[in-house]
Amino acid sequence: MYWYLEVMKKYAVFSGRARRTEYWMFFLINLLIAIGISLVEGILGSPGVVGSLYSLAVVIPGIAVSMRRLHDTGRSGWWLLIGLIPLLGAIVLLVFMVQEGNPGPNQYGASPKETTG
């Protein structure tokens, strides 16, 4: 939960770098929350308003942490747009997100691995 809250604290911070742990823990917890909301809304027969509001609330932090993750691998945040290419774009982004970040500082800042331990 720590990593999820860290991303939410940096709600719209698009600069800097994000470790793999920060990105993937945010992704996992976000997915679990979305599934939980969907299950509760399904049981209650709700039209999905809460799930839609939650999705809207985490769009900006999700984009921000994705950009910071790309920065950690030495890539521009503009690489997120490759996700618009069906299937191939998602595969390329997945490969970028699982790669280890550049050791030491790069043009996007100091290594988060070295600054957080």
N, C-alpha and C positions, 0 to 999 in steps of 0.2 A: 504494500500500500504506500510505502515511502516514496517509491519512484513515481507512482501515479500522482501523488500530491505535489511532488517536485515539478512535474510537467504542468500541473494546473497552476502552480505559483508563477511559472514562467508563461502565463497564458498566451501572450502574443510576442514572445521573444524569438525573433527569427534569426538572430545573429549568434555566433558562438558554435559550440560543438556539443553533441550528445553521445554518450557511450551506448554500446549495444544494449547493455542492461537497462538503461533508462528507457530506450525506445521500446524494447520488447516487453518489459514489465508494464509499461503504459498500455501497449497493445493488448496484452493478456487481460489485465484488470478491466480495461474498457470493454473488451469482448464479454467477459463474465458479467459485468453490470448490464450490458445490453441484453444478454440472454436472460438474466434475472428479470429485467423489466418486461421483456416479451412474454415470459412465462406467466408473470403475475397478470399482465394485461389479457393474456389468452384465457386464464382461469376466470377472470372477472368479466370477460366479454367486452372489454374496452376497445374503442376504435384505434388505439395506438397513439394517442396524443402525447402521453408521457414519454414514450420511446422516441417519438419525433422531436420533442423538446430536448431530450437528452442528447440526441444525435446532433442537433443544431448547436448545443452548448459545447460539445467537444470537437467540432470541426476545426476551429482556429487552433486550439492547442495541439491537435493531431497533425495539422499541416506544419506548425512551428517545430514540433519535435522531429518530424520527418526531415525538415530542412536542416535542422541542426545535426541530425544523424548523417545526412549526405555530406555536410561540411566536415564531419569527423573523418570521412573517407576521402577528403580532398576534392569533392565535387560541389558544384554550384547547386543551389536549391531549385534552379530551373529544371534540373533533371526530373523533378516530380512530374512534370508535364508528359514525360514518356509513358506514364501510367494511363494516358488517354488512348494509347494504342491498344486495342483489344488483345488480350492474352499475352502477347509478346512484351508489352509494357509492364505488366504486372510481374512477369518472370524477371525482367531486367531489374526492376525496383527491389524485388525480393533478394536477388543476388547482391545488390548494392547494400541493402540493409543488414545482411548477415556477415558482410566482410568486416574484418578487424579495422579499426580506425588507424590513421597514420600515427606512428609514434612521434612524439615531440610536437612542437608547435607547427602549424601550417598557416596559410593566409587567413584562416577563419578564427585563429586564436590558439591558446595553449591546449595541450592534450587534457581532456577531462579525466583520463585514467591517472595521469600524473598529479593532478591537482586534488582529486578526491581520494586517492589511494588505491 
